[in-house]
Amino acid sequence: MSIVETLPLDAETLREDFPILSTVIHGDRPLVYLDNAATTQRPRQVIEKLVEVYERQYANVHRGIHWLSDHSTDLFEEAREKVRSFINAGSAPEVIFTTGCTMAINLVARSWGDANVRAGDEIIITEMEHHSNSVPWHQLAERTGAVVRHIPITEEGLLDLDAFDELLNERTRIVAVGAVSNVLGTINPIGEIVRRAHDAGALVLVDAAQSVPHDKSDVQAWGADFVAFSGHKMLGPSGVGVLYGRLDLLEAMPPFLGGGSMIRRVTLEGFEPADPPAKFEAGTPPIVPAIGLGAGIDYLEAIGLEKIHQHEQLLAAQAHAAMEQIGGVRFLGPAPDKKAGIISFTLEGIHAHDVAQILDRHGVAIRAGHHCAMPLHKRLGVVASNRASFYFYNTLDEVEILAEALQDAKRIFRRR
Amino acid sequence: MAFRDDEDIYQEHILDHYEDPYHRGSCEHPTHMHEDDNPLCGDVVHVELRIGPDRRVQEAWFAGEGCCISQASASMLMEAIEGKQVDELKRFSAEGMLTMFGPRLTPNRQKCCLLPWRVVQTAIHSPVDENGNGGGPTFTGPDLGEET
């Protein structure tokens, strides 16, 4: 049953950096945290950075003349530079700190969308999008009279690129697509999608919430116009996310929120906006969360993103193999070699919430429900599913505990 | 396992109701019916009641699908309300339902347990018309928010 003998990373040693991963629940069950697609845990290095900043380096940024504000501003801008380098953006002003991935996508839909999308225009998303990359586009369509169209998925759980070609036309204004599906785990061919969209004259926004934390990212190699992701899914605190935007686009876009920081000057008659990134960072930004995200990036880079990706794919392959031995498991999504470390499944005859509840008794934390992807679940013909999602700190032993816990669920509902 | 038997959601008593439910099906000549769902988890419960001229529940039936808790609690509730006066049912609180179910539930799973209770509370205000169609409630029912 064991198809994977060793992993590229020494997860046991890395886990020592994560205090929460040594938690024991329900008396004697070590916590097996497999809900990383929802949010990851954070290492001491990140937590200590937050404490250090609050204790010794914190003031508001871009405002003060005083020493502390200068110091805080330097740290905040260093974090921006870390993000820039991490995703290989061309310049630091292309990196905007938001409150999260959802906010980043809404920023584009509101600012770029309201200025550029008209009645009859078309917005293309996919059947596998997270609600955060579908609802803002439906809202934009409601405001403007544009139409939202969907790239369908194949039976295998991949995007149907032939259908995409048929959807693209001169009315297509933007294509919004996830780099990795948060349910299916499917790794989408972003470079190819961008090339085809650009050939049709459309822009592309990539929801990279499930890819940036897990694999090497290069927004310039993708050729993407906008890329959004979250801090809390990559060791950082919640409350910070990133929008990457091509500088020429950001310069042409109107500001999204109004307030302090986003202006060059304000008069009684009106205002003149600042240049990016300040133009899109109204109010006090998530200062310490952004610095914490920078510390998370340092940690990820020290491990190496290629190794992280390999480690997670091997865990997923082993989990697939172990779960195939349990009768009645239906996998949602493609084979492990075509996806990230995300395994969604149903267990025949047992509701997803009951599966998750029984797994919890074994200390195993997985997600149950529709994972903010109701249209996809409808397409798959399931009301709710279970999802186990891995990170670099997960181990083969944990995969085994997952499989044993699923066997227990089958035993409890054996009579059905 | 560090769970006392009476705290176990998946104890025999509950699994029995889930796997061999009381009155799963439809009621002959129902006088009242209602259906609702829990969109977050997809649980659905449909309840049909026959309430006599003496305002007593003569028969209670349910249909639906969902997790063990929502379906087992529906079964328990059907069994418990037959023979009861409608006024008694109105006084049967969400807390009473949770107590009847047994094991302590986290707030999220309480919603599963209370779905059938919510449907019954609305059903008693939703008479079936002459064509056998269940209408909506005839007036605003009890405060459905009280489950939380």
Chai-1 contact restraints between the chains, C-beta under 6 A:
chainA,res_idxA,chainB,res_idxB,connection_type,confidence,min_distance_angstrom,max_distance_angstrom,comment,restraint_id
A,H26,B,A2,contact,1.0,0.0,6.0,A-B,restraint_1
A,G27,B,A2,contact,1.0,0.0,6.0,A-B,restraint_2
A,H351,B,C67,contact,1.0,0.0,6.0,A-B,restraint_3
A,H353,B,C41,contact,1.0,0.0,6.0,A-B,restraint_4
A,H353,B,C67,contact,1.0,0.0,6.0,A-B,restraint_5
A,D354,B,C67,contact,1.0,0.0,6.0,A-B,restraint_6
A,D354,B,C68,contact,1.0,0.0,6.0,A-B,restraint_7
A,V383,B,G42,contact,1.0,0.0,6.0,A-B,restraint_8
A,A384,B,C41,contact,1.0,0.0,6.0,A-B,restraint_9
A,A384,B,G42,contact,1.0,0.0,6.0,A-B,restraint_10
A,I412,B,Y10,contact,1.0,0.0,6.0,A-B,restraint_11
A,R415,B,E19,contact,1.0,0.0,6.0,A-B,restraint_12
A,R416,B,E19,contact,1.0,0.0,6.0,A-B,restraint_13
